[in-house]
Amino acid sequence: MAQKLVDDAVVRYHKILESQPFANLEWAEALADKMRAHRMVAGTRLASPFLRPHFLSKKQYEQLSKAGESLLAAIERLEGIALQTPALLQRMELLPAERMLASIDPGYSFLHVASLLNTNLNNGTLQFRNFQASSATGLAYGELLADMFYEAPPVKEFRKKYTISKLGGTKYLLSAILKAYKAYGGKKQPNIAVLEFKHPFQTVDGAEYTVLVELFRKHGYQTELVSPEQLDYRGGVLSKGDFKIDLLYRASSLQEFLMRFDLTHPLVRAYRDGKVCMVNSFRAELAQKRAMFSLLTDETVTAKFPLVERKAITAFIPWTRIVTHSKTERHGTTIDLPEYISANKDSLVLIPNDSTGALPVFDGLSTEKAAWDRALKQALRERYVVQERAENVTSKFPVMFYGSMEMRDMLVDVHPHMFLGEVKSATAHLTAGNSGFSTMEGIAATFLLEGK
């Protein structure tokens, strides 16, 4: 029933776009101008070329929230055990620097202040594919897009038949990082830094992080956008120029950081000395490793977890294992892992343990057998996991393409955003499906949907 509500709403919305006066796309050009004014561009490409929002029914959102919160509880339970169990920590395939940073107490007890899950939501079923522990990526973009779309002419017409609600989320992010700062021992109103990790040849500030800076300033907090190169640590104070930093929101992964900086960096030294409250902490990166799902789906590790958490793991996480020359269990049967991977490529994917994008992902269903066996050899040399293949979720979206509207099949990943263990928002990330235009991707405005 929930999916039918969404499906009918999508049909209705597409009919509105095809009717006058919306078919001339003047409204879409005005929307694109608003995005450019907020610097929501990647190079010359709009950060969101999609002309339809993504809709979630309240039932779907409630399902996402319940499942996501149960799974996060299991992840945090496992992290706590791993930090006290060298054998489990070893199985997560941490680099020496990552292991050292994970051992540092961040000054507060929360393992994940802000995080998200990458989710396939398909016709009443859902599956979590991986966990993003470093930051709430996409949250500010999604909120800004929702504000823009809510007042767009075709959405106003759509709202005559359907009730839609904006999810928001950035207010929960601010509240969560301030709670972490208070738990850390912060007594005064903090100066906040939003740490952006700029990629090579990036010449402008990231729009999403700029939005966060503006939001925090509107709430009365002195806030600056900073990059790692701008930080200095002297006399027990982390700073950017004359701006002293009490609370730092880290919008980049540890793996990215360690590719360019070492453990003598000012941020690392300030963090190690307990002179800055950093959200999320480096300790949170334990769950960023895809090996986390390998441990969660190993019943010998989770046998004593609460029943609700074990049910969430079974229902919503695909079977996952670190790729090694070993025997393991799969649904109660002992298998030789490399032999099983070689013989069952169509139901498996090989994914790097780290999420930096430096190594390729291999989808067995779309890979020839000889190429799959070569990929398996690479996975045995590098840090890879093998994961049960999740069926991709696709949906047709109208997109702005060289001044005209085209319908494209897009892969849809829903990201429930969690703050201090609770789901408080969700965004949708779209990538090109079978359209053959691989560079088309971005955030879609996301709304909760009800009928009138």
HELIX and SHEET records of a PDB file:
HELIX    1   1 ALA A    2  GLU A   18  1                                  17    
HELIX    2   2 PHE A   22  ASN A   24  5                                   3    
HELIX    3   3 GLU A   26  ALA A   37  1                                  12    
HELIX    4   4 LYS A   58  GLN A   84  1                                  27    
HELIX    5   5 PRO A   86  ARG A   91  1                                   6    
HELIX    6   6 PRO A   96  ALA A  102  1                                   7    
HELIX    7   7 LEU A  139  TYR A  150  1                                  12    
HELIX    8   8 PRO A  153  PHE A  158  1                                   6    
HELIX    9   9 THR A  170  TYR A  184  1                                  15    
HELIX   10  10 ALA A  207  LYS A  218  1                                  12    
HELIX   11  11 PRO A  228  GLN A  230  5                                   3    
HELIX   12  12 LEU A  254  ARG A  260  1                                   7    
HELIX   13  13 PRO A  266  ARG A  272  1                                   7    
HELIX   14  14 PHE A  282  GLN A  288  5                                   7    
HELIX   15  15 ALA A  291  LEU A  296  1                                   6    
HELIX   16  16 GLU A  299  THR A  302  1                                   4    
HELIX   17  17 LEU A  307  PHE A  316  1                                  10    
HELIX   18  18 LEU A  337  ALA A  343  1                                   7    
HELIX   19  19 LYS A  345  SER A  347  5                                   3    
HELIX   20  20 GLY A  364  SER A  366  5                                   3    
HELIX   21  21 LYS A  369  ARG A  381  1                                  13    
SHEET    1   A 2 VAL A  41  ALA A  42  0                                        
SHEET    2   A 2 ARG A  45  LEU A  46 -1                                        
SHEET    1   B 3 HIS A  54  SER A  57  0                                        
SHEET    2   B 3 THR A 446  GLY A 451  1                                        
SHEET    3   B 3 TYR A 162  LYS A 166 -1                                        
SHEET    1   C 4 THR A 125  GLN A 132  0                                        
SHEET    2   C 4 ALA A 114  ASN A 122 -1                                        
SHEET    3   C 4 SER A 404  PHE A 419 -1                                        
SHEET    4   C 4 THR A 394  PHE A 401 -1                                        
SHEET    1   D 5 THR A 125  GLN A 132  0                                        
SHEET    2   D 5 ALA A 114  ASN A 122 -1                                        
SHEET    3   D 5 SER A 404  PHE A 419 -1                                        
SHEET    4   D 5 GLU A 422  ALA A 432 -1                                        
SHEET    5   D 5 GLU A 441  ALA A 444 -1                                        
SHEET    1   E 4 THR A 223  VAL A 226  0                                        
SHEET    2   E 4 ILE A 192  GLU A 196  1                                        
SHEET    3   E 4 LEU A 247  ALA A 251  1                                        
SHEET    4   E 4 CYS A 277  VAL A 279  1                                        
SHEET    1   F 3 ASP A 232  ARG A 234  0                                        
SHEET    2   F 3 VAL A 237  LYS A 240 -1                                        
SHEET    3   F 3 PHE A 243  ILE A 245 -1                                        
SHEET    1   G 4 THR A 320  ILE A 322  0                                        
SHEET    2   G 4 TYR A 384  GLU A 388 -1                                        
SHEET    3   G 4 LEU A 348  PRO A 352 -1                                        
SHEET    4   G 4 PHE A 362  ASP A 363 -1                                        
SHEET    1   H 2 LYS A 327  ARG A 330  0                                        
SHEET    2   H 2 THR A 333  ASP A 336 -1                                        
END                                                                             
